[in-house]
Amino acid sequence: MENMLGKKITYTNNISVDDYNALRKVVNWIKVTEKRAEIALNNSFYICVALCENKPVGMARIVSDGGYTYFITDVIVHPDYQGKHIGKELISKALDYIEKDVLAGETVMVSLMSAYEREGFYEQFGFHTRPFGNHGPGMSMWVSRDITGSVVTL
Ligand SMILES: CC(C)(COP(=O)(O)OP(=O)(O)OC[C@H]1O[C@@H](n2cnc3c(N)ncnc32)[C@H](O)[C@@H]1OP(=O)(O)O)[C@@H](O)C(=O)NCCC(=O)NCCS
């Protein structure tokens, strides 16, 4: 696949902590401490990274118990590269990886937390925007410890 500059996009399965936080920063997501980022990346079930001239320009990863639950997270395409089907390719590769893992007669749950107004991006792959049926809205919160040692949730 080629981007607007005619440069080829290739895909790999790993990313450094610095490149991971650089991608997060460019879409205004909070920085993950180096230690936690390293643990997160090392414990990922699957990582897919889009490269342009060896520079990471997009990523998606799956966290899973390897049995029933698969959670797609950290779906990021650098703003300079958005709208070029890189995000679509990243999600397709992640879903392919999960589907290959599911044997005849098995069912697994694949979930994610869509960023605001990105629901349409995920619906094209078959994801349902919650609430639907007996599924309520997804829920999440941040848990931080501030410099005074107090736990803060947001
Ligand atoms: C969301 C994001 C990953 C999409 O990646 P992208 O590479 O720009 O998207 P693509 O070019 O692969 O889009 C594929 C298709 O989805 C559509 N699409 C993209 N964003 C959409 C949205 N928010 N709603 C509906 N459709 C959308 C595109 O129009 C395109 O349609 P087409 O196949 O008919 O041309 C990217 O915009 C991004 O990183 N945003 C900032 C971080 C973020 O919000 N991540 C998601 C966290 S849940």
Ligand as a Chemical Component Dictionary entry (heavy atoms), coordinates in Angstrom:
data_LIG
# 
_chem_comp.id                   LIG 
_chem_comp.type                 NON-POLYMER 
_chem_comp.pdbx_formal_charge   0 
_chem_comp.three_letter_code    LIG 
# 
loop_
_chem_comp_atom.comp_id 
_chem_comp_atom.atom_id 
_chem_comp_atom.alt_atom_id 
_chem_comp_atom.type_symbol 
_chem_comp_atom.charge 
_chem_comp_atom.model_Cartn_x 
_chem_comp_atom.model_Cartn_y 
_chem_comp_atom.model_Cartn_z 
_chem_comp_atom.pdbx_ordinal 
LIG C1  C1  C 0 -9.673  6.069 14.042 1  
LIG C2  C2  C 0 -8.426  5.880 13.199 2  
LIG C3  C3  C 0 -7.585  4.738 13.788 3  
LIG C4  C4  C 0 -8.841  5.510 11.765 4  
LIG O1  O1  O 0 -7.680  5.226 11.005 5  
LIG P1  P1  P 0 -7.529  5.748 9.512  6  
LIG O2  O2  O 0 -6.324  5.108 8.934  7  
LIG O3  O3  O 0 -7.587  7.232 9.492  8  
LIG O4  O4  O 0 -8.863  5.186 8.844  9  
LIG P2  P2  P 0 -8.981  4.455 7.450  10 
LIG O5  O5  O 0 -8.392  5.319 6.383  11 
LIG O6  O6  O 0 -8.430  3.075 7.538  12 
LIG O7  O7  O 0 -10.560 4.380 7.302  13 
LIG C5  C5  C 0 -11.156 3.255 6.721  14 
LIG C6  C6  C 0 -12.596 3.583 6.419  15 
LIG O8  O8  O 0 -13.244 3.952 7.647  16 
LIG C7  C7  C 0 -13.869 5.217 7.506  17 
LIG N1  N1  N 0 -13.759 5.937 8.772  18 
LIG C8  C8  C 0 -12.640 6.420 9.354  19 
LIG N2  N2  N 0 -12.948 7.043 10.520 20 
LIG C9  C9  C 0 -14.297 6.956 10.636 21 
LIG C10 C10 C 0 -15.216 7.420 11.624 22 
LIG N3  N3  N 0 -14.813 8.093 12.694 23 
LIG N4  N4  N 0 -16.517 7.138 11.426 24 
LIG C11 C11 C 0 -16.948 6.466 10.323 25 
LIG N5  N5  N 0 -16.106 5.993 9.366  26 
LIG C12 C12 C 0 -14.804 6.244 9.532  27 
LIG C13 C13 C 0 -13.094 5.911 6.406  28 
LIG O9  O9  O 0 -13.855 6.902 5.793  29 
LIG C14 C14 C 0 -12.778 4.762 5.470  30 
LIG O10 O10 O 0 -13.900 4.482 4.666  31 
LIG P3  P3  P 0 -13.740 3.912 3.140  32 
LIG O11 O11 O 0 -13.172 2.523 3.284  33 
LIG O12 O12 O 0 -15.137 3.927 2.614  34 
LIG O13 O13 O 0 -12.796 4.829 2.432  35 
LIG C15 C15 C 0 -7.584  7.189 13.111 36 
LIG O14 O14 O 0 -8.415  8.221 12.658 37 
LIG C16 C16 C 0 -6.943  7.602 14.432 38 
LIG O15 O15 O 0 -5.881  7.119 14.799 39 
LIG N6  N6  N 0 -7.557  8.542 15.156 40 
LIG C17 C17 C 0 -6.983  9.081 16.392 41 
LIG C18 C18 C 0 -6.874  8.062 17.487 42 
LIG C19 C19 C 0 -8.179  7.352 17.716 43 
LIG O16 O16 O 0 -9.222  7.973 17.904 44 
LIG N7  N7  N 0 -8.125  6.015 17.697 45 
LIG C20 C20 C 0 -9.285  5.167 17.898 46 
LIG C21 C21 C 0 -9.356  4.802 19.323 47 
LIG S1  S1  S 0 -10.720 3.776 19.697 48 
# 
loop_
_chem_comp_bond.comp_id 
_chem_comp_bond.atom_id_1 
_chem_comp_bond.atom_id_2 
_chem_comp_bond.value_order 
_chem_comp_bond.pdbx_ordinal 
LIG C1  C2  SING 1  
LIG C2  C3  SING 2  
LIG C2  C4  SING 3  
LIG C2  C15 SING 4  
LIG C4  O1  SING 5  
LIG O1  P1  SING 6  
LIG P1  O2  DOUB 7  
LIG P1  O3  SING 8  
LIG P1  O4  SING 9  
LIG O4  P2  SING 10 
LIG P2  O5  DOUB 11 
LIG P2  O6  SING 12 
LIG P2  O7  SING 13 
LIG O7  C5  SING 14 
LIG C5  C6  SING 15 
LIG C6  O8  SING 16 
LIG C6  C14 SING 17 
LIG O8  C7  SING 18 
LIG C7  N1  SING 19 
LIG C7  C13 SING 20 
LIG N1  C8  SING 21 
LIG N1  C12 SING 22 
LIG C8  N2  DOUB 23 
LIG N2  C9  SING 24 
LIG C9  C10 SING 25 
LIG C9  C12 DOUB 26 
LIG C10 N3  SING 27 
LIG C10 N4  DOUB 28 
LIG N4  C11 SING 29 
LIG C11 N5  DOUB 30 
LIG N5  C12 SING 31 
LIG C13 O9  SING 32 
LIG C13 C14 SING 33 
LIG C14 O10 SING 34 
LIG O10 P3  SING 35 
LIG P3  O11 DOUB 36 
LIG P3  O12 SING 37 
LIG P3  O13 SING 38 
LIG C15 O14 SING 39 
LIG C15 C16 SING 40 
LIG C16 O15 DOUB 41 
LIG C16 N6  SING 42 
LIG N6  C17 SING 43 
LIG C17 C18 SING 44 
LIG C18 C19 SING 45 
LIG C19 O16 DOUB 46 
LIG C19 N7  SING 47 
LIG N7  C20 SING 48 
LIG C20 C21 SING 49 
LIG C21 S1  SING 50 
# 
